[in-house]
């Protein structure tokens, strides 16, 4: 094969391999193809075929090959006409050709004998069934998307009965500024948090979070692909979600939206809320939501240059009812003589009197704790607890927090059709959302949530038609996101922490120098409720970028494409939890073991006394900067065996070298093959019985072990196999003009982020940089050794300091330093 086309193909393939090594995404555009025959069914080669975009006026031409076939590739979603001309035949015009995302539309036309001045027009739309693809797609157009609630285009996934919403902690966060929602969806069997999410063909995902969600009115179509047999698709467990944004057209057009929800018109829906006659019940009746925005698109230069802009803004005040148990005024003064729980006054016992094997304790006289026994830090904390507004000692505080949300979303897309051979587009999208709950009590230990959620996506795409049978596509992208806990009303500041804990044990725990109130988990029997910090202080600032190259060529009955991808995911995140105190009812119950928690003990009494045990943790968590690279190459052949049968044959290869840290702080493994020199030189004394037992089984003592860190010469936390071949095989058999049977099989490789997400879960691989220190436990069968005012005494439980790699091979070998397990 020495034809010019073949030599050109080899040259372009070589260039693509170079590009793929330094340039990510799969395409969203479709294909229009078909056969042109005469009235007797004979192929008509050399026919002139024109694909005309109704909205933009852009036209592309092809000529049929020797078999009468034609193909238009990289066709933007939209409405088209297909016109066919050939000398000796009447002109044929097929109208209403609708191309969807990833659509593969067949338009077969028969030419009637006659003059070109005569036109045969077919107005009925061609059947939209994809006869040439084995992949299963669900495509939802904008007319349907507009009707969905939530104004999040990913919500359309639930229209497919085989798609399951996520079940994780973020599964109900389905507003457009919630980054994890799209990847939490299971679109094809255990793809949760392993989906690939694409916007205009470029990836949006950093770990399991999508960087950007476009405004609903800017989305043209959404496609869910559950079995991506096409070798072009990867970096997922099989689920692919594809969105494409609207382009401008030759006509100026736009939309406007205004949505106001006033709670005055809502009914009271929660019958458990206690109502007061004449009180303002606005907060009982739901959200006060205002949404406004719009889109505008049109030509900058007709048939050549187009623009499309969208903007959306939200102001939302959503009431969140809460019911808490807080100490009564008497309990704050140490008087538990009237404190009932489930109708029973529980006797308070002094944990410092624990004695005997079960740790039996002596009760406080009259259920009164002397003020001299009050812990000074506990008293300061009690001052930041709201007083009850309902009678009793249980569920005695009811109110509403207002979750205030401000959100805006802007996008701009510019399409330039430079010529019939060259077209390109650039797209910019950004949103910012700030969420903050109000604190109606003004007291700092009322849990308050808040977050900053920002997203950015930039993409550029170019399609160049080298020849009627060869098309090249180049693409590049960049995205970043911010998802972080941000509740300034819950800040205590460095001075505040120093006031609570004057011993200064906490100075190494705050990585960001951002000081929130600690978390206090109050444990009453089997029930735990939290005050102070509501959860982990999540802090996630990842970014990603990449590029891709793809070449499509058509050789007889073969539609072949080659491609290469390069992705970079720069993880940057942590889940901080510097101080978490566990306040247990059991510490003031009648005994240390076998306590009767129905009649004795109170978490508030324990809190007031300030007693804690090993369940209270101090943790230092470093910012984790795990960077993952991804390389991929693929080949795919859609072989049209005959009119009815199309085979999809592909091979994909993916390689992710393994995460690296900029400062090489990651751990690799505990190597149990390396001898410990000191123990080899001076073996420890081993009982003879043990030595004999091992010998009888052909074994002996091995004094091995070394902790292995990454280094400048060995940077990866783990190494994945270089050659990961992912074959794809499928087919589509056309039963009739409206029916097709598909079959397919494919192999996929879950991304590294499915192994361990780089947004905070890498803390276990930062041994030496992350630390976890429990408070000292009880002694003498139940006597606490630590209090809130001195929770980590230097002589009993000194805070473990981050030692980095200074312990070398001995890190974690007999040392108490380790990963912050509670902060992962």
N, C-alpha and C positions, 0 to 999 in steps of 0.2 A: 504494500500500500504506500505508494509514493505520491499520491495526489496532493495538490496544494492544500486542500482542506485537512488532510491527515497531518501534514507537516505543521500546519497552523494549530491544529488541535494539540499536538505534542508540545509545541512551544508554549501555548497558553497553560497547559497542565503543569509544565515546569515552573512557570511564573506563579501559578496558584500555590504550588507547594512551598515556594519561598515566602509568599504572602501569608500562608496559614501558619508559618513558624513565627511570624511577627505580628499578625493581625488577630462577634459571635452571634449566631442566631439562625433561626430557620425562617423560611419565607412565609408570608401570609397571603401572597397573591395567588391567583388562579391560572387556569389554562383553558383555552378554547381550541378545540380540534375537531376534525371531521373528515368526511370523504365527499368528493364531488363526482357524481356519475351522470351519465345520460339516461334517457328514459328507459333504456334497455338494461341498465345496471352496469354498463361498462365504465371503467375509470376514465376521467377527463384530466389528463396531465396538462400542465402549463396554464391552468385557469388562474385568473387574477382575483384574489380574495382580499377584501378590505374589512377590517374590524374598526368600527366607529363608536367612540364613546359619546353617548347622548348628552351628558352633562358638560363635559369639557371640550367636546368637539375634536379631540385628538384622534387621528387615524393612523393605523399601521397596516401595511400590505404584505401579502405573501403570495407565492405561486405554488400550486399543487405539484407534487412530485410525480414520478412515473406511475405510482399506484393511485393517483388522484387524491392524495392526502395532503392536509395542511395542518400546521400547529402555530398557535399564538401563545407564547409563554410570558410569565411575569405580568399577567393582566390584573390591573387594579380592580377590586370589587366595585361593581356598579352595573348600569344597564347599557347594553350595546346593540348594534345591528351588525349583521354579517352580509356583505354584498359580494356576489360572484359574477364575473364576466368572462366570456370566451367567445371568440369569433364563431359565428354559425349558430349560436344559442341565444335565447332570450336571457336578459339579466335576471338573476335571482336575488331576492332581498328577504332575509330573515330578521324580523323585528323582535323586540322584547327578549333579548338574550340577557339573562340575569346571571352575573358572576358573583359567587359568594367567596368568603374567605376560604382559601385552599380548594376552591371549586375546580372541578374538572368537567367542563361542559362539552358535550358532543353535539355538533350542528352538522348533520349530514343533509346535503341538498342534491336534488336532481335537476338537471338543466334540460329545458325543452327547446326543441329546434325552432329557430326564429331569428329575428334581428335584435341587435343590442338596444335599439330604441324601444323595444318592448320589455316590460318588467313584470315578473311574477313575484308578488309580495305575499309573504306568509306572516300573518299577524299573531297567530297563536304562539305562545312561548314554547321553546323546545323543552322537552322533558328534562327536569333538573337532576335526575338520577345520575350519579357518577358511575359510568360503566367501566372506567379504566383504573379504579383504585380499590385496594383491599382494606383500606383504613376506614374505621367507623367514626364519623363526625356528626356533631350536632351543632348547627349554625343558627344563631338567633340574630335577626336583623333588627335595626333600630326601632322599627314600628312596634315590635314586641318589647324591646328593652325599655322603651319609654313608659310602659305601663307597669313596670315593676316597682315595688316599694323599696325604700332604702337608698335609692339613687347610687347604687353600687353595681356596676355592670357584671361583677362576678356572681351576683345573686342569681343570674339566669341559670347557673349550674343546676339549681334545684328543680328546673323544669324537666331534667332527664331523670327518669325513675331509677336508673342504675347508678346515679351519682349520689353520694352520701355526704352530708355536711360533716365537718370535723367534730370530734368529740373532746378535743383538748380544752385547755383553759381559755383559748382565744376563739373558740368555735362560734360564740355568740357575738363576737365583735365584727359586725358585718357592715359598718359604715365605711365610706370610701377612704377615710384616713386611717383605718386599721390595717396595718401592714401584713399581718399573718393570715388574713382570711382566705385569700386565694389558694395558698399552699396547704391550708388545713383541709381543703376539700379532698375527698377520696373519689377520683374520677375513673377508677378502673381496677380496684382491688389492691389495697394497701399502698396507695400512692400518697397518703397523707404526709405532708411536709417533704415530699419528694417529687412534686410536680414542677414542670418547667412552665414559666409564665412569660409570654412574649407580647410585646406591644409594637405594632408595625414591624414585626419580624425580629426584633432585638430583645435580648433577655432583660428581665427586670429584677431577678431574684438575687438577694444576698442571703445565703443560708435558706431559711424557710420564710423569709419576709420579702414582700414585693416592694420595690422602692417607690413606685408611683401608680396611682389609679386615676385614669382620666375621668373628667366630668361625664356624666351619663349622656348629655346632649352632644358631646363631641365624638361619641363612639358610633361607628357605622355598623359593625357586626362583631359578634363574639362567637368563637368556635371552641368546642371542647372535643379533644381527640383522645379516645380511650385506648386505642391500640395503634400506636404510631408505627405501622409497618414500614413506612418510608424511612430509608436509612438516613435521610437528612435530619431526623429528629433524634435527640439524645439528651444527656444530662438530666435524666428523670427516671423514675421507675415505671414509666409508660404513659403517665398522664400529662397532657399538654394543653394549656389554655392559651388561646390566641385572640388578641383584640387588634382591630385596626381602626384608626381614627379617620374621620371624614376629611377629604381633601376639598379644596375650593373648586368651583366650576366656572363655566362661562357666564352664568347668571348670578347676580348679587342676591343673596338670600341670607336669612338669619332666623333666630328664634329668641324668645324671651320667656323667662320663667319667674313666677312669684308664688311663694307658698307660705302662708301664715297659718299657724295653728294656735288658737287661743284657748287656754285651759278652762275658761269660764263656760264654754259650751260642752264640756265633757261631763259625763256622769261619774259618780264616785264608784270606783271599781274594786277597792280593797275593803272588804267588810270587817277585817280584823283591826283596822285603825280605830282608836278610841276618839270619839268626837265630843266637842264641847259646844253647847248651844250658843249661837251668835258669833262663834269664832270664824275667822277668815279661813276658808277651806280651799283656797286656790291651789295650794300645793298638793291637795289630795287628788287633783283632777288631771294631772298629766303635764306634758311638756309644753313650753312656750317656745315654739320654733318658727324662725323666719328664714326663708331661703329665697335668694334672688340671683339672677344671672342671665346669661344669654350666649348666643353664638352669632358669628358673622363670617361669611365667606363670599368669595367672588374672584373675578379676574384682575390681575395687575396688568397683564397683557393677554388678550384673548387668544385662545388656542395654544398658549405658550406658558404663561406664568400665573399661578393661582395661590391664593392665601385662604386660610381658615383659622379663625380665632375663637376661643371659648373662655368664659369666665363664670365662676360660681362662688357664692358667698353664703355662709351659714352663721346665724347667731341662735344658739339653743340654750335654753335654761330648763333643764330636766330635773324635777324633784325626785329625790331618793329617800324614801322613808327608812328610818332606822329605829330599832328597839334594842337597848342595851341594859345590862345590869351594872349599876354604879353604887359605890358605898353611900349609905345614908349619913346624915349628920352625926347620929349617935356612933355609928361604926368608925367614922373618922376620928372621933374622940376616944376610941378604944372600947366602947360600950356595945357588946354583942348580945346583951340580955334580951333584946326584943327582935333579934334578927332571925326571921323564919325563912325556911326554904322548903317548899312543898308541905307547908303547914307545920314544920318541925323546927324548934329552936335548937340549933346545933351547938354543942358544948365545945369551947375553945380550949385546947391543951397547949402547954408550954413545951416546945420541942427540946429545949435545953435540959429537961428533966428526964429524957429518955433513959430507960434502964432495963436490964434484963435482956434475954435473948430476942424478944419480940419488940423491944424498945417501948415498953409501956410508959405513958406520960401522965403527969399531974395536971389537972384542969386549973385554969385561972379562976380565982375566987370570984363568984358572982358573974362569971363570963365577962369580966372587965380586965383589959390589958392596961397595966400602969403606964402612965405617960413617959416615965423614965426608960421604958423599954422600946419606945418608938424609934425606928431607924430615921436618922436625920434626912437621908436622901429620899426615903419613902414619904416623909412629910412634905418635902418640896414637890414630889410627884403628885401626891394627893391634892395639892393646891391647884394642879392643872387638870383635875378631873371634874366634870360638871356635876352639879347636884341633881338628885332625882326630881322629876316633875310629876311622878305618879306614886301612889302609896305602895308600901311594901319593900321587901329587900330583894326582889327578883323581877327582872324586866321592868324596871322602874323609871327608865328614861326613854321617852318617845319623842321623835322630832323628824325634821326633814333637812337634808343637805341638798343644795342646788348644784347640779353638775353643769357648770357654765362652759360652753364650747364656742370657740370662734375658729372658723375654718374658711380658707379661700383656696381656689384652684384655678390656675391659668395655663392655657396651652396655645401654641402657635405652630401651624404647619404650613410650609411653603413648598409647592410642587413646581418644577421647571421642566417642561418638555422642550429641550433645546432643539431636537430634530427627531425624525422618525427613528433614528438609530440611538439617540442618547436622551435619557430622562433621569432626573434626580429629585430627591426631596430631602429637606431637613425639618426636624421637629423638636420642639422644646416643650416640656411640661413640668410644672412645679406646683406643689401645694404646701400649705402650712396649717396645722391645727394645734390649738392650745386648749387643753382641758383642765379644769380646776374645780374641785368641790368646795362649796362654802362651808364654813364652820359656824353654825348658829349659836353655839355655846360660848365661843371665844376661848375655850379651854384646849390646850395643846395636845392632850392625850386622846382627844376624840380622833379616831382614824380618819384621815383625809387623803383622798387620791387626787392625783393630778399628773399630767404628762404633756410633753411636747412631741408632736409627730409631724415630721417634715419629710417631703419626698421630692426627688428631682430625677428627670430622665431626659437625655439628649441623644438624638439619633440622626444619622445621615446615611443615605442610600443612593446608589447609582446603578442603572441598568444600561448596558451598551450592547447593541445588536451588531455583532461582528459580521454576520452574514445571515441570510434567511434561515440557515440551519444551525446557527451557533449564537448563543446569547450569554454574556458575562454579567454577573451581579457582584458588586462590592458593597460592604456595609461596615459601619463602625458605630459604637455606642459608648455612653458613659451614664452611670446612675449612682445615686447616693441616697441614704436615708438617715433620719434621726428618730429614735424612739427611746425616750428617757423619762424617768420619774421626775416630776417637777411640781412640787407643792410648797411654794415659798412660805405659806402660812404654817407649815409643820417644821420649819427650820428652828433650831435652837441656837445655832452658832457655836463657835469654839469656846467662847466665854461661858455659854450656858452649860456645855458639857463639863467644863472645868468646875463650875459651881456644883453640879450634881455629883461629880466624881473627883474630889480634890486630890486623890492619891496619884493621879496622872497616868494610870496604867494604859489609857486609851490612845496615847499620842501616835502610835504607829498603825492604827486601825483604819484611818480615814484616807483612802487613796486619793480622792478628789478634793480633799479639804472642804467637803460639803457636809455640814453637820445637821442631821435631822434628829428628832427625838428617837430614842431606842424603841424597839418593839417589846411589848410585854404580853406574853401569852399566859392568860389566867386559866388554870386547869381546875375545874370543879367536877370531880368524879370522872366521867368519861367525856365531858364536854369541855372544849377549849375555845375561848374567845380572846380576841386580840385588842389591845389598846396601843396607842402610839403609832409607830410606823406601820402602815397597813400591810405591807408586803416587802419584797426585795426592792432595793433601789436599783432598778434596771437602768442601764446606760449603754446604748447601742448606736454606734456611728459608723456603719460599714459603707463601703463604696465598691463599685465594680466597673470594669470597662473591658472592651474586646473588639474583635472584628471578625469578618467572615468573607470568604470568596466562594463563588459558585459558578460553574460553567454548565450550561445546557446545550446539548447537541442532538441532532436527529439524523439517524442513519437507517434508511429503509423503514422497517417496522419497529425500530428501537428508539425509544425516547430515553436518552442517557444523560445523567448529570453526575458531576464530580464536585466535591466541595471540601473546604477546610475551615476549621473554627479555632479561635483562641479566646479564652476567657480568663479574667483575673478577678477573684473575689477577695477583697482586702477586708477581712473581718476586723472589727474593732469594737469590743464590748466587754461588759462585766455585769454581774448581778451582785451588788454590794449588800452585805448584811452585817455591819460591824458589831452591833450589840443586840443580842436577843436574850431576854430574861424570861425564865420559866417560873411562874409563881403558882405553887401547888397547894391546894386545899389539904392534901395528905400530910403536909409538914406541921399542921396544927391539929391533926386528928388524934384519936386516943392512943394510937400505937404506930410504930414505924412499919410493922408488918401485920397483915390481917386487920387493918383498921376498918372501923365501921363508918363509912363516909356518909351514911344516911342520917347519922345522929351526931357526928362530931366533925370538927374542922371547918375552916372557912378560908377561901383564897384571899379575902380582904384582910383577915387577921394575919395571914402569912405575909401579905404585902406590907402591912403596917409595921410588922416586926422586921421586915427586910430580909427574910431568910430565903436562900436559894441553894441549889445543889448542882450536880454535874450537867443538868439539862440546860443550864444557862451557858451560852457560848459567845466568845469574842472571836471574830474572824477578820483577817485581812485578805482582801481579794484584789489581785493586780488587774490592771486593764490588759485584756488579752488581744493581741494583734496577730491572729493566725491568718496567713495569706495562702490561698489555694489557687493554683494555676490549672487550667484545663486545655488540653489539646485534642482535637478530633479531626478525622478525615473520613470521607465516605464516598461510596459509589452506588448508584441506583439505576436500574434499567427497567423501564416499563415497556415490556415486549408485547406488542399486539399480535398475538398468534393468528387470529382471524377476526372477523367482525364481532364475534360473540365473546371471545376469550382474551383477556389481558393478564399477563403474569407480571408481578412486581418482585423483582429480584434485587437484593441490596446487601451491602456489607459496610459496616461502620466500625471504626476503631477509635477508642477513647483512651486517654491517658491523663491521670491526675497524679503528679509526683508525690503528693503528700504535703500537708501544711508546713509552713515555715514561720518563724517569728523574726522580726526585724533585728532583735538583739540576741537571737539564738537562745531564748530562755526556756524552750520546750524540753520536756523529758521524752525519752524514747522507750525505755524499758528497764526492768530489773533483770540483769544478766546473771543467771545462776550457773553459768559455765566458768566464770572467772574466779579463781581462788582468792581467798582473803589472806594477804601475806602474813599479818600478825598471827592469825589462828593457824596458819600452816607452820609458822616457826615455833609457836608455843601452843600446841593443841590443848583445848580445855579438857579437864578431867571428865571422862565419860564412865559411868558405872560399868563394871565388867559384864554384868548381865545383859546390858544393852548391846555392848560390843559383840558378845557371843551370839545374841539373837540375830543381829544383822549378818554376822558371818555365816550362820546356819542357812540364811537365805541368799548367800552370795553377794551380800551388800557390805558397804563400809561407810563410815562417817565422811561426809563431804562438807568442808568449810568454805563454801563458795558464795558469792554474791557481790554485785557491783551495780550501783545506780548509774544509768547512762543518760547523759544530757546530749542535746544537739550541740553542734559546734560549727565553726566556719567551714569546715571540710565535710561535714555530715549534717545538713541543716534540717532535714525533713523529720517530722514527728513519727511518721511511719512511711513505708514505701509500698506503693501499689504496683502490681505487675504492669510492665510497659506495654505489652502487646495484648490488648483486650479486644478480641474480635467479636463483634455483635452482628451475626447474620440476620437478615430479614427475608422472609419468603411469604408471598401472598398472591392472591389472584382474584379476579372478578369475572363472573360468567353471566353474560346477558341472556336472560330468559326470553324477554320480549322488549318492546320499546318503553315499558314502564317498570320492569322488574329486573333485579340483579341479585345474584348470590355471591357473597364474599367469603373468603377464607384467608387466614393469615397466621403466621407464627413469627415471633421476633424475640431476640435476646436483648436485655437492657442491663445497664450497670447503674446502681444507685450512686448519686454524687457523694463526695466525701462529707458534705454537710449533713447527710443522713446518718453517717457514722458518729459525728460529733459536731454540733453546731458551733460556729465561731462567734456567737453573740453572747457568750458567757459560760458555755458548757466546757470550755477548754481549761477551766480552773484546775482540774485534776492533773493536767499535764504541765502545770506551772509549780511543781514541787520545789520547795526552797524559796519561792516567791509568794505563795499563798500559805497562810497559817490558820490554824484553828485551835483555840485554847478553851477547854471547859473549865467552869468554876470548880473548886474542890468539893468533893462529896461529903456526905455526912459520916460521922464517926460514932463509936459507942452505940451502935444500933439506932441511929436516927438523930444525932445532934449535929446541926449544921455548923460548918466552919466558915461560911462566907455570908456576907450581907450585901445589900444594895450599896451601902456606903463604902464598902471595901470588897468588891466581888471577886477580885483576883489578887489575893494577898501575895506579896513578892516571895514570901518564904514557903508558900504552899502551891500556888498556881501562877507563876510569873507568865506574862504574856509572851508567847513564842514570837520571836522577831524573824522577819524575812532575812534569811542568810544567803539567798541566791544559790550559787553553785560552789560556795566556799567549802562545803563539806565533801565536795567531789563525789567519788564512788560511794561514800558512806552516807549520803543523803538517804533518809528513811530507813537506814539499817540500824535498828536499835535506838534511833533518835525519835523524840516526840514531835519534831517538826513534821508537818504533812499538809495535805490539801484541805481546804476549807469545805468539808463535805456538806455542811448545812447551807452553803452559799452557792451551790451549783444549780 
